[in-house]
């Protein structure tokens, strides 16, 4: 299996979520695909999590803004949230 390389700076396609205490999201890859990522509390950055299925990320509960701020996750809006906001205006 070829490892997906996360595009930098990290561009989230799905907003941060909480799956059993693991903070996860879906990020764009360098080949314009998508891959699961998890939050690394030490480096305060998203890291690749190929063993974590994208479906599991999508099924997880959204991470609250308070938790995002507490652990240093950027509040920038994910691509899908951005599109949803446009569609709802």
Buried (B, 14 or more C-beta within 10 A) or exposed (E): EEEBEBBEEBBBBBBBBBBEEBBBBBBBBEEEEBBBBBBEEEEEBBEBBEEBEBEBBBEBEEBEEEEBEEEEBBEEEBBBBEEEEEEEE
